[in-house]
């Protein structure tokens, strides 16, 4: 376990690096073809007038080696805000050093500071190493729930339904 890394909030000049890590995550998940965005939009959403997302980074010396990107959600049953982690990723060569744990722990600390009732994220069904890691950190994998998604190309069709 390395104690040489720090966890810090993303800054505007980190955007290109974060986008590069997103591309690395997509490659790991065999979803590179699904990355259609760009670093300019990412920058706007992280640091623009309306901030849709937040990110924290794991930095080892001067190199960013991992990140967590998240945004608020809400539980009507709890009547409390929550946090949804869209992505958490550590470069493969820097895994097993406590970096993923530190990223997840930091987002949990942020959730507590904001009086959130939940911290949630998704994991691919084939990604057994990640599932084992998340369970070891105290997460439950909800077997009865499935993610529903309407992608950008189908949003107009849904919006125009009567």
Buried (B, 14 or more C-beta within 10 A) or exposed (E): EEEEBEBEEBEEEBBEBBBBBBEBBBEBBEEEEEEEEEBEEBBBBBBEEEEEBBBBBBBBEEEBBBBBBBBBBEEEEEEEBBBBBEBBBBBEEBBEBBBBBBBBEBBBEBBEEEEBBBBBBEBEEEEEEBBEBBEEEEBEEEEEEEEEEEEEEEEEEEEEEE
